[in-house]
Amino acid sequence: MGLREARKAISDYRRAAQDQVGTLDLMLTHVENGSRFTNEYGDIEESFYNSMEAVLNEAAKLVTRYPELYARF
């Protein structure tokens, strides 16, 4: 699955489930897997890092909106 498909899956889940915990979990899993990928295979193009940063920023906004999520994660 590519970055675009993964981000679309997170977005689709977020809209369909209205589950903030699940959405944040998917976002953080996406960024963690991206970090593992770059550690294993080396430096990747800038768009990869921009995508990871965008998802992490969305996760930070979600935690800001729902502070109770901070303690869970």
Rosetta blueprint (number, residue, H / E / L):
1 M L
2 G L
3 L H
4 R H
5 E H
6 A H
7 R H
8 K H
9 A H
10 I H
11 S H
12 D H
13 Y H
14 R H
15 R H
16 A H
17 A H
18 Q L
19 D L
20 Q H
21 V H
22 G H
23 T H
24 L H
25 D H
26 L H
27 M H
28 L H
29 T H
30 H H
31 V H
32 E H
33 N H
34 G H
35 S H
36 R H
37 F H
38 T H
39 N H
40 E H
41 Y H
42 G L
43 D L
44 I L
45 E L
46 E H
47 S H
48 F H
49 Y H
50 N H
51 S H
52 M H
53 E H
54 A H
55 V H
56 L H
57 N H
58 E H
59 A H
60 A H
61 K H
62 L H
63 V H
64 T H
65 R H
66 Y L
67 P L
68 E H
69 L H
70 Y H
71 A H
72 R H
73 F L
